[in-house]
């Protein structure tokens, strides 16, 4: 832990020090105190919507002036409707069970000692994320409910939005008697503040990066603070030889086009050769209707010739891409095992879906595919904390240690052992 006196600390370390003090105050709080704060946050977001929208408009204007893509601007945008949805998510988190104090396991040992393993907060959680100001509220709500103080380091492109949101969150939390420093924005807009946060081992217990591959890679490789890695979403939809084609088209379009700018949107379509001739024309027409450009292999390009869809040859970069746009890579495979082999080579480990009427095919696919989520006859878009009933998620972890998949409240806790004896000595 840093030995600097608080008076001589940098602004980032001083913020982390205050968070550590707040975390100690939060840890023993009962659920009622945390829920009261969360409900106050939800009410404040709705009451101060105009203030949030005005700050967000500053960020959007700067983004457009800088030539930012509309996909990124969509992720940046906060409308009154989106703010109401965010407030609703906060209320949903308040309604969830409190994981803190839950007994994970327990028993009376042969010597009479009572042993319990219980959930406890992680402590100070740092979130480093890109142009999605909704993450500011989601992360704060989940951290508060799980008894953690949170340090929020959003991108400079959302600075005005995040500043307004954190001010509102702090006011609401403090109004209920909780420490305002339970929610803080990491000061600074340069990369220096991110680097300093990544070096604050002993003050910050864990960092969670949310964003593109470059951001995640940087945090994972450079941080000396422990990191929970959230991954990019190169998600696949595989249409099996035995598939309901109407269902397959509907799942494909929902997975790709319902909201292409998010990590659980499909980026690759794989089609079994036995049904390609019948399925591809229907799928390509549907993709064209949704405004999707197809990056296809030879068989897909042949099926697309003369049709409505815009189709271009696929490269290795396409198979690896997380487009986050109205683009999809598409190819024909000879078997389910070939589909699995393709997925294993190119996936980011997020979500893969199979459309099939065969229980045997579904079983084999779910056994062989090694991603956080495998969907059978369902859209990839369901990989989401809210959709899973966890409340607003902190991110989707694609690593295998501590947490995997959508990270809800239990994933924001650790455990400790309570050993209770009656004068026992060893």
C-alpha positions, 0 to 999 in steps of 0.5 A: 500500500502506498505510504504517501501522506493523504496531504501529499497524494496525487488527486487519483490516489487521494480519491482512492484513499477516500474510497477506502474509508468509504468502503469500510463504512459500507461493508457492515451496512444492512440491506435496508440502508443500501436499498434506501440509497439506491431508491434515492439514486433512481428518484434523483436520476428521473428528477434531474433528467434535464441536467443529464441530457444537457450534459450529454448533449455537450459530449455528443456535440464534441463527438460529432465535431470529431467525426465519431461514428454513429455507432459510438454516438449511439452508445454515448447518447442518453435520452429521457427514455434511456434515463428512465430505463437506467433508473428502473434498472437501479430499482431492480438492483434494490429489489435483488437479494443482498449477497453480503453475509450469505453463507456459502458453506458451513459446518460444525467440525469434529472438534466442535468449532463452528465454521462458516464461509460468508460473502463479503464486499471486495472493497474498492472497485475501479471501473475503467470504461469507454463511451457508455455513460449508462455504465456509470450508474450500473456500476455504482448501483451494483457496487453499492448494493454489494457493499463496495466503494466504486471509482469510475474512470470513463472515457474523456468523450463522456466526461460531461455526462459522467460528471453530471451523473456522479454528482447526482449519485453522490448527492442522492447517496449522501442524502440517505446517510451513506458516505458520498465517497462511496461513488467517485469519478477518478479525476483527470481526462488523460491516460496518466490518471488511468495509469495511476489507477492501475498502479494503486495496489493496496488502495484499489482491490480490483479493476474491471475494464469495460470496452474494446479489445485495446482498452482491455488488453492495456489494463490486463497487461499493465495493471498491478491491481488485480483485474477481472477481464471483461471481453469483446464479443465476437459472437457466432450463430450456427444454423445446423443441418436440422434447423427450423429455418423460420426460427433461424432467420428470426434469431439471426436478425435479432442477434445481429440487427436488434442492437449491433453496437453491443457486445452480445450482438452476433458478428458471424453466421455459420451455416451447415452445407446441407441446408445452405442452398435453402437457407442462405437466400432467405437469410441474405434477403433478411440481412439486406432488409436490416441493412447489414453488409455480409462479408462472406466466403465463396459459397455465401458470395455465390448465394448473394450474387444477384440478390439485394444484399451487399456482399464482399469477400471475407478475410481473416480480419472479418472472422476475428472482427467485433464489428459493432456495426451493421456488418456480419461475417458469414460462411458455410461449414461441412458439419457441426464439428467444423462449426465448432472448430471455426468458433474455437479458432476465432471466438472471443469466448463471449456467446455462441448460438446454435439453431437446431431441432436435434437434441443430439446436435444441441447437446454436442454443441453445448459440450464442445463450445467453450464460451461464457454462454451457449444459446440453443434456439435463442438469440445471442442478445440474451447474454446480459445481466438484466436478461438473466435476472441478475439486475444491471451487470458490471460487465461480462467476464470472459475469463475463467477465474473468480467470475465468468459471464454476466457479472451481477452482485455475487461476482462483486463479492469475495468470501471470508471464514468465520471460525467460532470456538469455545476456548478451542486451541490447536 
